[in-house]
Amino acid sequence: MKKQYLLLLFCIGLIRIGLAQDNYEIQVYGSQTQPKNSTMFELHSNFTFEGERAVVDGVRPSYHAEHETLEITNGITDNFELGFYLFTNYTAGYGYQIIGSHIRPRIMAPLSWHLPVGLSLSTEFGYQSKYYSPDTWTIEIRPIIDKQWNNLYVSFNPTMGIALKGIDQHQAPDFEPNLKVAYQFFKNTDLGFEYYGSVGPINNFEQLPQENHAIFLAYDLENNPKWEVNIGPGWGLTQATDRFIFKVLIGRKIKWGERRHS
């Protein structure tokens, strides 16, 4: 138990030294891939109550923007999945827009390796409109490391964002660390926090006011084989970060080839 508390303090400390995903898919990944012959359908709904009110680098304001993202993830093998995203945005004055899509292959270290932690690697590639992102073609490389100790769960995603086309295309990859710490207080309920950061190019971090740092309080539904729920408010901690966002993630898993019994 002492080791668990030391790890928790260490993870909280990371916040002192460190908002990726552009507020469309606000999620810290776990290492587990989608099981073979199953598909997860997810809807990410995020509303920015207090955000950027001006056009910056040609990107439209995030103030009172409603982001709806459809994510479909299919389990290909026991340790490989393929995901697809469709990003949409509604902002008063600009209306409803489909702004881009990504694909995301992910591979997990086999359980037969008996590693002390969960380990997987996600690579996400795609396009987003220049009116909603300063970089239109991007790649995200996301290592995922997680661990469950009894009721305590920790996941760390030391993510790298690479701009292929846009204002950052000639810069080194951005470092975008994500962290989740959750505790199962009740049988089907996890409560905890999630941290999202973006500190700038790995060879030249931004000054603190220009970095993105956000903290979310998060509720997760546990022990349900069919449904996924993640809900919580989030607060930006720096001048460059949207100040207040509320997110809702609802997911439904479908297993293919199951026989129904009357």
N, C-alpha and C positions, 0 to 999 in steps of 0.2 A: 504493500500500500504506500509506503514511503516513496518508493521509486515512481509510482504513479503521480504523486503530488509534485515531485521534482520535475517530471516531464511536463506536467501541466504548467508549472511556473516558467519552464524554459520556453514553451510554445507561446505563452503570453508575452514573454520577453522579446520574441521575434517581432512583435508589433512595434516595439520601440525602434528597431533598426530598419524596418521595412515600412482606378477600379477597372481591374482588367475586364475583358469580355464586353466592353462598351455597354454594359447594363442591359444586354439582351438575354444572355444566358448566365445568370448569376448563380454559380454552383461550384462547390469544391468537390472534385471527383473522388470517389472511392476506387480502390484497385480492382474490384470484382467486375469482370466483363459480363455481358448479357449471355445467359446460358444458350447452348446450341438449340436450334429449333424453337426459339421464342423471340418475340418482338416487344419492345417497350415503346408506347406512344406517350409523349410528354408534351404538355403545354406550359411554357414559361410566361407568366404574366407579371410585368414590372411597371409600376407607375412612379414617375419622378415628381414628387410634390414640390421639391425645391431644388432647382438646378440652374444650368447656364441659360440666361435670357437673351444673349446676343448671338449673332452668327460669328463663328470663330474659324478662320482658315477655310471658309466656305461651307462649314458644317452647321446645319440648322440647330436652333436651340433645343435643349433637353427639358426645359421647364414645362411641367404638366404634359410630358410625353407619355403615351401608353405604348409599351413594347409587348408584342405578342410573338412568341417564337414557337414554332412547331418542331419538335425533335422526334425522329423515328430511328430507333437503334435495333439492329437485327443481329442475333447471335449466329455466327457462321460456324465456329468450332467451339470446343470446350474452353478455349482461351483466346479467341479472336472475335471481335465484333466490328460492325460497320454502321456508322451513324450518319444521318442527314439532317440538316437544319434549314428552315425557311424563316427568315427574319422579316417582321413587319413593324410599322411605326404609325401611330396616329398622333398628330399634333395639331391643335387649333391653328387655322390659317394655312396649313399645308395639306390637311386631309390624311386619308389612309393611304399608305404606300407600302408596297413590297420592296424591300431595300437590298435583298441579297440572299445568298444561300451558301452553305459550307458542307463538305463531306469530312467524316472523321473516322479513320481506321484506328483501332486500339488493340494492343496485344498485352496479355497478362502472363507473368511468370507462372508456369505450371505448379499446381499444388504439390506435385510429386517432388519438387525441389526442396520442400520443407524449409523455406526461408523463415527467418524470425519476424518478418514483416510482410504485408501484402505489397506487391510491386507490379506496376503496369506502365505502359507508355502509350500516350495518345498523340496523334498528329492530325491537326485540323487545317484544311485548306479551303479557300473560297473567296468570293467577291462580295463587296458591299458598296452601295452607292456613295459617290463622292459628296453628296449632300448630307450624309449621315455618318461618314467616317473620313478622316483625312487621308487614310490609306485604303485603296480600293481592293487590291489583291494582297492577301496575307497568308502566312503559314504560322501555326501555333504548335510548338513542341512542348508537351506536358508530361514530365515524369510524375508518377503518382505513388506515394509511399504512405501506407496506413497501418494501423495496429489497433486491435481491440483487447483491452484488459478488463475482464469482467464487465462492468457497466460503463467503463470509460472508453471512448473512441476518439482517435486522433488521426487526421489525414493532412498531409502536406503535399502541395503541388508547386514545385519550383519551376514555373512556366517561362518559356522564352517565346516572345512574339517577334516575327520577322515580316517586315514590309517589303513586298515585291514591287508594288507600284503605289506611289503617293509621296507625301512630303517627307516621309522617313525612309524612303527606299535606299538611300545611300548611307544610312546609319547602321551601327551594329545592332544586333537583336536587343529588344527590350527585356528587362527582367521583371516578371509579373508574378510574385509569390502569392499563393493562396493557402489558407490554413483553416481547418475545422477542428473544433474541440467540442464534443458532445457527451452528455451523461444520461444514461437511461434511468430516469427517476421513477417511472411507472412501467407496467408490463409492455405497453404499446406506445410509449412516449419518450423521445429523446429531446432534451433541451440543451442548448449550448450557444456558442458564438462562431461566426465565420469572419475571416479577415481576407480582404482583397486588396492587392497593391499593384502599383506600376511605378517603378522608380527611375525609368529611363534606360538608355543604352548601357549595356554591361561594361563598356569601357569608359563611360562618362555619365554617372548618375546625375539626375536633375537636382536643383536646389529644392529643399523641402517644400516650399509653397507650390512648386510646379509638379511635385510628385502626386500620385493618386493613392490615397489610403482610406479604406472604408471598413467599418465594423457592422455586422448584422447580428441581431439576436435571432435564433432559429429554432423552430419546432420541426421535428421529423416524426412521421408515423413509422412504427417499428412492427416487426413480426407479422407483416401482411404479405402473402405471396403474390397478390394481384395488384395492389395499389401502392403508389408512392406519393407522399405528400411532404412538402418542405415549404414553410411559411415564415416570414419574418420581416421586421423593419430594419433599415440600414441607415447609418449616418456617415457622411463624408467628414474626414478629419483634417483636410487641407483645403486651401483656396481653390485648387484645380479640380477638386472632386465634387460631384453633385451632393448637395447637403442632406437630402432626405429622400429615400426610396422605400417603397414597400413591394415585396416580391411574393408571388404565389407560384408554386410548382405542383402540378397534378400529373401523375403518370399512371398508366394502365398497362399491365403486362399480359400478353397473349401467348399461350403455348400452343404450337401447331401440332396436329396429329394426335391430340388427346381424344380418347373415346369418352363420350358422355354416357353415364349410366342412369337409367330411369329409376 
